[in-house]
Amino acid sequence: MGIIIEQSLVNEQTAKALTALCPFGALSYENGALHVGMGCKGCKLCVNKGPKGVMRYEEEEEKKQIDKSLWRGVCVFAERRGDKPHPVTMELLGKARELAAVTGHPVYALCIGDSVCPIAEELLHYGADKVFVYDDPAFLDFCVGPYANAFCDFIRQIKPSSILVGATNLGRSLAPRVAALCETGLTADCTMLEMKENTDLVQIRPAFGGNIMAQIVTPNTRPQFCTARYKVFSAPQRTEAAAGEIVSMRVTDAMRAGNTEVLSVDAKPAQVDISEADVIVACGRGVKTQADLAMAEELASLLGAQMACTRPLIELGWFDPRRQIGLSGRTVKPKLIVCLGISGSVQFAAGMKGADCIVAINKDKEAAIFDIAHVGLIGDIYEILPLFMQSVKEGR
C-alpha cells in the first residue's frame, strides 16, 4: 500500500522528471528502475504532477471502525512535585474542562504515588470530576515500569477517550511507554488542543522546524494521547469548595513489578528555571558582543528579571542552554518580557507568546516580533536601552 511505480512506463526521461519533481529527494533511478526511498512523505506530488500513469497511490485497506461510545472522559495525568501537584497538572485540568465541555464528557485525573491522597483532594478544587488514585509504597519513586502498569490498568478499566500528560521529563518518559502498550498514537509537545463533537481530539503542534502547525487526529484509535508543555495553557482559579470524588484503585503485585530498582534518591541543587519567572529580559542577535550583555543584565537587575535568550546566543556559548526560549528551549509565560534585538521567529514566538506583556526593541520595523508585541520600540537597542533604563530608575 502507498506509492506504486509502473516500471514498464519508466525510462530515463520520465525518471528524470519525477526525481526533479520530488521535494524530499525520495526518488532514485538505478539500473533502469525507479525506486521510492525512506524520505517519501506521501505528498502524492509525483502522482498528481508527474508523467501520467507512472506513479499511482493505493489507499490502505479500510480498518475496522472503533466504537467511540465505549470511550468516555478527558483524563489528565497528575504529576506531582514533592507533596503538591506539579503546576502543569492544573494547567491541563483547565484545558481538559474546555475540551470536555464540547462533548459533555467528565474530566478525570489519574494520580499515582505513595500517600498521594492530599494531592488528589487538591485536584478536586481545579475541576476534576473524579480523581483515580493508585496509592502504594511501590510508587514512592518514579519507575517507568510500575507507573506504566498502573496507567494501563486505569485505561483498561475506565476507558478514557483522551489523555493529557505534561511534557516534563517524567511525562516524556511515561507517555510513550503507555501509548505503545495500549497500541495507540501519541502527539508530543502540543501547543493547542481542540475537540470535535464526535470526541476526536485535534492535536496541534509545530512541525518542519516550526514553519507549519500540524493538526493531528487519530480517529480510529482510543485513547487519544498527547503531551503538552508547561506554561502553554492557563490554570483555572482554585475553587474554595472541592467538587467531585476520589476513587481508590486496587494495586496488584503485577503492577509493582518492574525491571528497575531505586537504590537511593539524591536531591539535585536548585537550577535556573525561566519557566517560573514573572519578568524576563531576553536577548537576540541584535546584541553584538558578549560584553554588551552587561547592559541587559543591568536592566534585568532593575526589573528583578531573569535573563534569557534565543538559540543563536546558545550556539555562541553566551548562555546556559536552560535559558533558551523557544521550541527547542523553554516555554515561558511571564507577566513581562523585554525582547532586545530579537527578530521574532516562529520558533521563538511559540515559546513566549502567552506572556501578559511583551515589550520589543528592534531596529527593523518589519521584524516579526512586532506582530505579537504589546509595546514596540523601533530603533537601535544601544540607543534606546540606556533611555529605557533611565526611565526605570526614575520610576516613570
Secondary structure, 3 states (H helix, E strand, C coil): CEEEECHHHCCHHHHHHHHHHCCCCCEEEECCEEEECCCCCCCCHHHHHCCCCCEEEECCCCCCCCCHHHCCCEEEECCEECCEECHHHHHHHHHHHHHHHHHCCCEEEEEEECCCHHHHHHHHHHCCCEEEEEECHHHCCCCHHHHHHHHHHHHHHHCCCEEEEECCHHHHHHHHHHHHHCCCCEEEEECEEEECCCCCEEEEEEECCCCEEEEECCCCCCCEEEEECCCCCCCCCCCCCCCCEEEECCCCHHHHCCCCCCCCCCCCCCCCCHHHCCEEEEECCCCCCHHHHHHHHHHHHHHCCEEEECHHHHHCCCCCHHHEECCCCECCCCCEEEEECCCCCHHHHCCCCCCCCEEEEECCCCCHHHHCCCEEEECCHHHHHHHHHHHHHCCC
